[in-house]
Amino acid sequence: MRIHFVCTGNIYRSRLAEAYCNSRGVSGIHVSSSGIRAGQEEDVPISPYAADVLTRYGLNRYAAARWQRTSADLVRASDVLVFMESEHHRFCERWIEATRQRIEVWEIEDVGPIDAVEITNKVERTFGIIRQRIDTLLTVFGPSNARALWRQRGTAL
């Protein structure tokens, strides 16, 4: 079972989601992330907000070393696609195999322009939402449910 998280730059939301999902250690589930515009503005390995969260929660070892740009191959290789916003889903729509893939659009905003004093609170709220939704997702796609899904598709886990 392959879960793939997609956001804009792959330096904040999707990277946090990937690291947290990997930290859950669910057997048989492979996690990745990408950004539809990753690397276009500058070659930032990860946002300082995400880096802070990864450190505070002990998730650094579960995070990808660098960003990756969303591609048709990444989208098509995934069984579950989680888009942080609708624009990410629209960007990938032509590559999605609707009959095979499960799609979720979480509508989790990027940090965006915000007062410096509010950034920490917004980042913490965002990460809280990501954790809750991943925990729910993994309940649905835990090992026993993943095996059943793969059997339906005629594929061995």
N, C-alpha and C positions, 0 to 999 in steps of 0.2 A: 504494500500500500504506500503510495507516494502522495504526500501532502505538500503543496507549494503555496507560499504566501507571496502576494504581489502588492507593491506600493509604488511610489513615484521614483525615489532615488536609491532604494535599497540600503539606506543608511540609518533608518530609524524604526518605523513601525514593523515592516516585514522582517527585519533583522531581529528585533525583540521577539516577535512571534516565533521565528525559527529557533532562536536560542531557548526560549521557554519550552516550546514543544519538544525539542531534543532533550531537554533536561528531565522530562517526564519519563524517559527511558522505556517507552512502550515498544515491546518486541514486534518486529515485522513492519514497523512504520518508519519510513524514510522521509526526512523533512528537508526542504530547501526553500530559498526565497530569491526574489529578484525585484528589479525596479524598471518601470517602463521608460524612464529617462536616466537610468543609472549611468554615472560617469560623464554626463553631458555638460554639467556646469563646472565641476571641479573633481579631482580625483581624491575625494575624502573617503577614508576607509570606513568610518562610522561616525554618526553625529555625536557630539559631546554629551547630549542628553541620553542617548542610548548607551554610550560607554559608561556613564555614571550608573544607570540602572543595572547594567550587566555586572558591574563591580559590586554594587550594594547588595544584589541578590545572589552573588556567587555564580553567575551564569557565563562568565567569560569563556570557559572551556567548551561551552555548547554553541558558541557563536561562530559563524563563518568568518574567515580571515579577511575577506574583502567583499565588495559589492559585486553583483553580476546583473547584466542587462537582461530584461525579459525577452525571450525569443520564442518562436514557434516550437522549436524542439523542446524547450523547458515546459511549455504549456501542454503540449501533446503527451509528454512523458508522465504527466501527473494524473492521479486518480481523483484527487480532491484539490480544487483550486479555491483559495481564499483571497479575495480582493479587498483591500482596505477601503476603497471607495469605488463608486460606480464608474468613474472615468477609467480606472484600471481595467475593469471588466470590459468596457466598450473597446478599449485598445486591443484586447486579446480575443474579442468575440470571433473573429474569422478563424482562429486556431482551435477553438473549443469543440470537442466532440460531445454534444449535449446528451446523446444516448448512453455514453460511457462514463462521463465525468460528473462528479458532484460539484456544484458551484455554490459558493457563499459570498455575499457582498456584505461586509460588516459596517460600512460607512463610519470608519474611524478617521477623524480629521488629522491632518499633519499639525505640527506645532503652530506654524503660521505666525503672522505678526501678532505679538502679544507682549504685554508688559513683562519686563525681566523678573519682577517679583512673583508673577503668576506662572512662569514656566515650570518650576519644580512641581507645583500642584497639578498642572495640566498633564505633564509627563507621567506623574504617578497615577492619575486617573486613567490615562490612556493605557498604561501598562496593566492596571487593574482590570480593565475591560478585556484586553488581550488575554490575560490569564484565565479569566472566567469563561470566555468563549472557547479557548483551547481546551480547557478542562471538560466543557460540554461536548466539544467535537471529539475528543479522545474517548469519552464515554460511549458515544455513538459508534466510533471506529476503533474501539479497543481490539485486542488480539482475536477474541472469539467472533466479533462482528466483522472484522476484516477478513477472516477466513471464509465466513459465509458469503461475503460480497464477492470474493475471488472465485468461490465455487460457482456462484451464479453466472459469472463470466467465463467459466470453464478454464480458469487459470490456477496453477498451483501457487501457493504462498511460499 
